[in-house]
Amino acid sequence: MTLKKISLPLYLLLLLGLVLAPFFGAYPIFVMKLLCFALFACAFNLLLGYTGFLSFGHAAFLGGSAYVAGHAIKVLGLTPELGLLAGTATGALLGWVFGLLAIRRQGIYFAMITLALAQMVFFIALQAKFTGGEDGLQGVPRGKLFGVVDLRNELTMYYVTLLICVAAFLLIVRTIHSPFGQVLRGIKENEARALSLGYDTGRFKLLVFVISAALSGLAGSLKTLVLGFATLSDVHWTASGQVVLMTLVGGLGTLSGPLVGAAVVVLLENKIGELGNLLAQLTTVEWFNTLGESVTMVTGLIFVICVLAFRRGIMGEVIAFIERRRGK
């Protein structure tokens, strides 16, 4: 039995679990937030995991699109679908600009260029009036999708979010398994050889950068629609570090890795305070009560443990184990 035949039922089982989650006590807002970050991580993995380019500027696509989509819906009065399109287009446009400047370099220089450009977007968001500055953009209404589907209903918003994220994930899967995706793998493994075979590697790198940025923009726009606000944390450089963490913890270059990594990181950030309080009650150690205020430290510790214990990431190690068993 091939790995693809094994993974397909697992994906279907995961989808079924997400469809039924609201009926088994899952908090819809939390799951929708997790889905948005999972989409963000998958979009980032398309660039790093399958093309080999480490970007520290993806927060600009997530946050910039979140602001544009929120402003379009709240101030300009656009419908939710047009707001999402505006945010996605903003991500694609920013990706095109970033890509034109960054793909000329490789390695640490590529990463630093994307970081510098993202910091410029952060300062624009901090100073611009339409973003709300330090207060952020608040009170973004959900409205009605296509003038018919009322997104103010929590359950309706949940299934629309799930549908969009699943469709975007399938697009990523199709991209990876297309001839275009094979060229991306060739660029990652040996760009000089891909160039010698006649491929315009610069065009391929720019295109995958734009696709990754557009999908990140969709994730940011959807997050704004779900939560009703966009803040500076969406466009801060720490958001770029967070998506790197999700991808590496889950498994770089795997389809399921970013999904698992996003779940681990988001769950840690949201539940670590509750876990600390529980441990404090069980052990009578008061220090555990401060865990909720030390999320960054604990997340960093988890990252170090995962890197040392699971070099391929969680799903990378699982896939490697299945491959070894199949070989035997």
Buried (B, 14 or more C-beta within 10 A) or exposed (E): EEEEEEBEEEBEEEEEEBEEBBEEEBEBBBBBBBBBBBBBBBBBBBBBBBBBBBBBBBBBBBBBBBBBBBBBBBEEEBBBBBBBBBBBBBBBBBBBBBBEEBBEBBEEEBBBBBBEBBBEBBEBBEEEEEBBEEEBBEEBBBBBBEEEBEBEEBEBBBBBBBEBBBEBBEBBBEBBEEEBBEBBBBBBEEBEEBBEEEBEBBEBBBBBBBBBBBBBBBBBBBBBBBBBBBBBEBBBBEBBBBBBBBBBBBBBBBBBBBBBBBBBBBEBBBEBBEBBBEBBEEEEEEEBBEBBEBBEEBBEEBBEEBEEEBEBBBBBBBBBEBEEEEEE
